[in-house]
Amino acid sequence: MRPDPPSPGGLAELFPPEAAGLREVIRSLTGPNGIGTQTARLPHAFQTRAATATASSGPRESAGVIVPELYCPPALRDDRALGDLVDEGLASWVRDEIGVPPEHVDYLRACAFGRLMMLAHPDCEDPELLLAAGKCAVAEWAVDDLYLDGDSAESEPERLGPRLALAYAAMAPARVPLPPYDEPFEERVREDTCLRLIRSSWTNMARYADDVQMFRLRHELCVMFVAYNQEAQWHISQRVPPTWEFLLHRWENAFCPCMVATDVVGRYQVPFQEYAQPRVRRAFTAAGVASVLVNDLFSIEKEAATNGFDYSLPGVLMAEHGCDLQEAVDRTAALHDELVRFFESESAALSARGTPMLARFLLGVWNWMGGGKEWHATSRRYHASEAG
């Protein structure tokens, strides 16, 4: 079993002296109750999950390096039949409504985004609700894959800003633009796969989410769009950012847009006043960042097969500090573990003093982290040899 993550002082030793400012960046992002502190005793639900958090899976090899065992809750369930049902729903959707070519439908099915929704939302047995969340997730991934990733034939970083503006318009509740200028926009939606995915998935999600929940979802995705524009500039200028700048980017380009639908899928609503509290936002965002670092770790094999620089935390660490890939992976895993412990302790304190809906939401995010890690460790999107 992997030892407990290091204390803040121990983590600083994993980064070279010239990275001394890194800890200050992290402290400023997580607030006065910094990563690694234990601020409260866990409520019973978190105690039960935390007891098995370090035993969720052992180290894994990816692209010739070992991804250490991560401090993360295990997936609470693995209902293969339910996951397959959602995957078939996603395949039918992109084939019949969106008009995606058959080979891309097959790839989507192999990635098993429906399995991700099943793993990440163990409090939901309704395949239609899981399908609604899965559609939004597929649309969000498509924006990254088709507009930004260098291995896509449609990727043009120079056009990303205008494309993201249209992507927002496709999910905006207002009619944008007004007649007679709306028809050119509608024509663009009909021509652009990402815009069709966004329009369709958001329309469907609005069947289950109220106006406040939809507003939250749009907000989190717009924050991610800001980060996409930042990364596009790195691609255009062929610039590798310093680690502190990349971590700020990761605080915006995280899994928050997927996680924010936790209460929608669970058929309840966290009060907006609680969701917007700075301390809740710090904890929630830390969970999103921890999960995207899981993505950085398990996508090494996928990124190694593509051309261009890998804009991930391991890639940035290697470029800035001259370390090898294994050391960069170990540092990334250590930071992930600290973020998970920060979320764990903060969620305990927030759950003890907040509403039952806030406590349920934070537990749902905890479950999402466990399900997301299991999916990243097994999906054929990241591991060609896996069965999904």
Helices and strands as residue ranges (DSSP letters): H 8-14, G 17-19, H 21-30, H 44-50, G 53-55, E 60-62, E 65-67, H 80-92, I 93-98, H 102-111, H 113-120, H 127-142, I 143-148, G 157-159, H 160-171, H 182-191, H 193-205, H 211-237, H 243-252, H 256-259, H 262-265, H 272-275, H 278-298, H 300-304, H 313-321, H 325-353, H 356-378
